[in-house]
Amino acid sequence: MLRARIVGTGSYAPEKVVTNDELAAQLAEINVETSDEWIRTRTGIAQRHFAPEGEDASDMAAAAGRSALQMAGIEAKDLDLIVVGTVTADMPMPACAAFVQHKIGATCPAFDLSAACAGSIYALKVAEQFIRGGGAKNVLVVGVELLSRILDWHDRTTCVLFGDAAGAMVLRAESGEQGVISCRLATDGALTDILKIPGGGSKHPLNQETVDRRLGYVVMNGREVYRTAVRALSETMLTTLKESGIGIDDLHWVVPHQANIRIVDTVFERLNIPKSKAVLNIEKYGNTSSASVPVTLDEGVRDGRIREGHLVGLMAIGAGMSWGSALVRW
Ligand SMILES: CC(C)(COP(=O)(O)OP(=O)(O)OC[C@H]1O[C@@H](n2cnc3c(N)ncnc32)[C@H](O)[C@@H]1OP(=O)(O)O)[C@@H](O)C(=O)NCCC(=O)NCCS
């Protein structure tokens, strides 16, 4: 049976680091009050990376992609498909993936996919299906977000949570035990209101009025998102395990979406997974949306925690609400 094996991972974060104290000081200048203490205790975030002017999402995605290709030991021209999960593409059209394709020197079809923070899991599923169906042998999956450009600095309930980064995976068709064992996706469109960027699309297009109404920024009902995340992530991981006939104790590592450490803690408690099995880096990056899972996975692979033969669980949730999980044999 053909499997999609993850043969390379890569990540990139802009050089500039902004600590909670630095962010609090910057926000104080526009009369927005927050503190390192509040951010750390409520979210687990200590700092985030912000891209400088002139750096585009596709630059970050290309950097992460190149690094994943290098680990995989293949050239960009060997790719059959590029799928980029993002809600912060360089521009509404063309796709961020087209810029990435050109920047890394690939020639294959390339497209974006919009599933917010679940973007990397959705893209992984697409890649896996292409590979299993015989439509592609080598696929580059990228999650990239440049959220600092679409945060409302006057809204302290959102602007302290997010950061910029890109993460990538190269998947290759192989027969054998290694690769994606199962990948589940879910969407509840009744919850479109609790996390969104209302403006800039066709409903409220970019114009003076929508800019004045500040519709181009992330808005969120934090408590509802929190509740949904705990419920959905617990359920999707349990179902994926059950469907695959794999017990929780068999997992070596779980790479959760890094949105809030308290969400991770609660999900792990509910599922009875020891916290020592979590790969975490929220403290350093904040929530990097679709980049979060691949950036964290890359860290776990490069520092030697995730090794050949390990069973790894991935899970993420974002606007939609959209969520998903995957089980991967490394
Ligand atoms: C956003 C979130 C951290 C807020 O934490 P919370 O414990 O629910 O906090 P609340 O919203 O109840 O706010 C508590 C108080 O802190 C205040 N507060 C909110 N943001 C603050 C900030 N950055 N700094 C200081 N105070 C803040 C609120 O105004 C509120 O004050 P009040 O009690 O005087 O009204 C939390 O709801 C969360 O993580 N939600 C999920 C977000 C998420 O993961 N989004 C991405 C999903 S992909």
Ligand as a Chemical Component Dictionary entry (heavy atoms), coordinates in Angstrom:
data_LIG
# 
_chem_comp.id                   LIG 
_chem_comp.type                 NON-POLYMER 
_chem_comp.pdbx_formal_charge   0 
_chem_comp.three_letter_code    LIG 
# 
loop_
_chem_comp_atom.comp_id 
_chem_comp_atom.atom_id 
_chem_comp_atom.alt_atom_id 
_chem_comp_atom.type_symbol 
_chem_comp_atom.charge 
_chem_comp_atom.model_Cartn_x 
_chem_comp_atom.model_Cartn_y 
_chem_comp_atom.model_Cartn_z 
_chem_comp_atom.pdbx_ordinal 
LIG C1  C1  C 0 -8.099  34.960 24.750 1  
LIG C2  C2  C 0 -7.932  34.235 26.083 2  
LIG C3  C3  C 0 -6.461  34.081 26.393 3  
LIG C4  C4  C 0 -8.570  35.081 27.166 4  
LIG O1  O1  O 0 -8.371  34.444 28.414 5  
LIG P1  P1  P 0 -9.546  34.399 29.489 6  
LIG O2  O2  O 0 -8.987  33.768 30.698 7  
LIG O3  O3  O 0 -10.732 33.772 28.828 8  
LIG O4  O4  O 0 -9.755  35.897 29.746 9  
LIG P2  P2  P 0 -11.126 36.716 29.644 10 
LIG O5  O5  O 0 -11.510 36.890 28.216 11 
LIG O6  O6  O 0 -12.106 36.081 30.580 12 
LIG O7  O7  O 0 -10.660 38.088 30.211 13 
LIG C5  C5  C 0 -10.311 38.239 31.568 14 
LIG C6  C6  C 0 -9.934  39.666 31.844 15 
LIG O8  O8  O 0 -8.663  39.936 31.232 16 
LIG C7  C7  C 0 -8.740  41.102 30.431 17 
LIG N1  N1  N 0 -7.804  40.971 29.321 18 
LIG C8  C8  C 0 -8.038  40.450 28.093 19 
LIG N2  N2  N 0 -6.905  40.504 27.358 20 
LIG C9  C9  C 0 -5.962  41.066 28.143 21 
LIG C10 C10 C 0 -4.613  41.387 27.959 22 
LIG N3  N3  N 0 -3.957  41.129 26.798 23 
LIG N4  N4  N 0 -3.939  41.944 28.963 24 
LIG C11 C11 C 0 -4.534  42.212 30.133 25 
LIG N5  N5  N 0 -5.825  41.939 30.363 26 
LIG C12 C12 C 0 -6.528  41.359 29.377 27 
LIG C13 C13 C 0 -10.179 41.144 29.980 28 
LIG O9  O9  O 0 -10.537 42.458 29.620 29 
LIG C14 C14 C 0 -10.879 40.677 31.215 30 
LIG O10 O10 O 0 -10.982 41.751 32.105 31 
LIG P3  P3  P 0 -12.333 41.996 32.945 32 
LIG O11 O11 O 0 -12.505 40.761 33.770 33 
LIG O12 O12 O 0 -12.020 43.230 33.738 34 
LIG O13 O13 O 0 -13.400 42.154 31.925 35 
LIG C15 C15 C 0 -8.628  32.869 26.055 36 
LIG O14 O14 O 0 -10.013 33.027 26.002 37 
LIG C16 C16 C 0 -8.174  32.022 24.903 38 
LIG O15 O15 O 0 -7.040  31.610 24.817 39 
LIG N6  N6  N 0 -9.098  31.693 23.970 40 
LIG C17 C17 C 0 -8.746  30.916 22.813 41 
LIG C18 C18 C 0 -7.972  31.773 21.873 42 
LIG C19 C19 C 0 -7.360  31.002 20.778 43 
LIG O16 O16 O 0 -6.764  30.001 21.022 44 
LIG N7  N7  N 0 -7.493  31.512 19.557 45 
LIG C20 C20 C 0 -6.907  30.950 18.425 46 
LIG C21 C21 C 0 -7.551  29.674 18.100 47 
LIG S1  S1  S 0 -6.806  29.013 16.730 48 
# 
loop_
_chem_comp_bond.comp_id 
_chem_comp_bond.atom_id_1 
_chem_comp_bond.atom_id_2 
_chem_comp_bond.value_order 
_chem_comp_bond.pdbx_ordinal 
LIG C1  C2  SING 1  
LIG C2  C3  SING 2  
LIG C2  C4  SING 3  
LIG C2  C15 SING 4  
LIG C4  O1  SING 5  
LIG O1  P1  SING 6  
LIG P1  O2  DOUB 7  
LIG P1  O3  SING 8  
LIG P1  O4  SING 9  
LIG O4  P2  SING 10 
LIG P2  O5  DOUB 11 
LIG P2  O6  SING 12 
LIG P2  O7  SING 13 
LIG O7  C5  SING 14 
LIG C5  C6  SING 15 
LIG C6  O8  SING 16 
LIG C6  C14 SING 17 
LIG O8  C7  SING 18 
LIG C7  N1  SING 19 
LIG C7  C13 SING 20 
LIG N1  C8  SING 21 
LIG N1  C12 SING 22 
LIG C8  N2  DOUB 23 
LIG N2  C9  SING 24 
LIG C9  C10 SING 25 
LIG C9  C12 DOUB 26 
LIG C10 N3  SING 27 
LIG C10 N4  DOUB 28 
LIG N4  C11 SING 29 
LIG C11 N5  DOUB 30 
LIG N5  C12 SING 31 
LIG C13 O9  SING 32 
LIG C13 C14 SING 33 
LIG C14 O10 SING 34 
LIG O10 P3  SING 35 
LIG P3  O11 DOUB 36 
LIG P3  O12 SING 37 
LIG P3  O13 SING 38 
LIG C15 O14 SING 39 
LIG C15 C16 SING 40 
LIG C16 O15 DOUB 41 
LIG C16 N6  SING 42 
LIG N6  C17 SING 43 
LIG C17 C18 SING 44 
LIG C18 C19 SING 45 
LIG C19 O16 DOUB 46 
LIG C19 N7  SING 47 
LIG N7  C20 SING 48 
LIG C20 C21 SING 49 
LIG C21 S1  SING 50 
# 
